[in-house]
């Protein structure tokens, strides 16, 4: 995989995404969800909120990389907090 410069934060980020997808799949099979309305302007399911949270987490990382020279661990922490907020109250 020499075409991409894998760093530890990048590997952790993608590993966490894979683990979340596996956990959500198992959780959805055991307990199907219903749509609900939170602070997001649409009715969403758990899967919708996960997709929105992961997409915005990717944008958080892109903005962080583009605007700062600091470590990606901070962006990972911000993304995890944001994903928790969207999944819980979104």
C-alpha positions as CSV (number, residue, x, y, z in Angstrom):
1,X,0.0,0.0,0.0
2,X,2.8,2.4,-0.9
3,X,0.4,4.7,-2.9
4,X,-0.9,6.2,0.3
5,X,1.0,7.5,3.3
6,X,-0.8,5.7,6.1
7,X,-0.4,7.3,9.5
8,X,-1.6,6.0,12.8
9,X,-4.5,8.5,13.1
10,X,-5.6,7.6,9.6
11,X,-5.6,3.9,10.3
12,X,-7.4,4.5,13.6
13,X,-10.0,6.6,11.8
14,X,-10.8,4.0,9.2
15,X,-10.7,1.2,11.7
16,X,-13.2,3.0,13.9
17,X,-15.5,3.5,10.9
18,X,-15.4,-0.2,10.1
19,X,-16.1,-1.1,13.7
20,X,-19.0,1.3,13.9
21,X,-20.5,-0.2,10.7
22,X,-20.2,-3.7,12.0
23,X,-21.8,-2.7,15.4
24,X,-24.6,-0.8,13.7
25,X,-25.4,-3.8,11.4
26,X,-25.6,-6.2,14.4
27,X,-27.6,-3.6,16.4
28,X,-30.0,-3.0,13.5
29,X,-30.6,-6.7,13.0
30,X,-31.3,-7.2,16.7
31,X,-33.4,-4.1,17.2
32,X,-34.9,-2.5,14.1
33,X,-35.4,1.2,14.5
34,X,-38.1,3.7,13.6
35,X,-37.7,7.2,12.2
36,X,-37.6,10.0,14.7
37,X,-37.1,13.8,14.7
38,X,-34.2,15.3,16.6
39,X,-32.3,18.5,16.0
40,X,-31.7,17.6,12.3
41,X,-34.4,19.1,10.0
42,X,-35.6,15.7,8.8
43,X,-36.9,12.5,10.3
44,X,-34.0,10.0,10.5
45,X,-33.2,6.4,11.3
46,X,-30.1,5.3,13.1
47,X,-28.5,4.5,9.8
48,X,-29.3,7.9,8.4
49,X,-27.8,9.6,11.5
50,X,-24.7,7.4,11.2
51,X,-24.2,8.3,7.5
52,X,-24.7,12.1,8.3
53,X,-22.3,11.8,11.2
54,X,-19.6,10.0,9.2
55,X,-19.9,12.3,6.3
56,X,-19.5,15.4,8.5
57,X,-16.7,13.7,10.3
58,X,-14.9,13.4,7.0
59,X,-15.4,17.1,6.3
60,X,-14.1,17.9,9.8
61,X,-10.9,16.0,9.0
62,X,-10.6,17.7,5.6
63,X,-11.1,21.1,7.1
64,X,-8.6,20.4,9.9
65,X,-5.9,19.1,7.5
66,X,-6.5,22.1,5.2
67,X,-6.5,24.8,7.9
68,X,-4.0,23.6,10.5
69,X,-0.6,21.8,10.8
70,X,-1.5,20.1,14.0
71,X,-1.9,16.4,14.7
72,X,-5.0,14.6,13.4
73,X,-5.7,13.2,16.9
74,X,-7.6,16.4,17.7
75,X,-9.7,16.1,14.5
76,X,-10.4,12.5,15.5
77,X,-11.6,13.6,18.9
78,X,-13.8,16.3,17.5
79,X,-15.3,13.8,15.0
80,X,-16.0,11.3,17.7
81,X,-17.8,13.8,19.9
82,X,-19.8,15.1,16.8
83,X,-20.8,11.6,15.8
84,X,-22.0,10.9,19.4
85,X,-24.1,14.1,19.4
86,X,-25.7,13.3,16.0
87,X,-26.4,9.7,16.9
88,X,-27.9,10.6,20.3
89,X,-29.8,13.8,19.6
90,X,-29.9,14.1,15.8
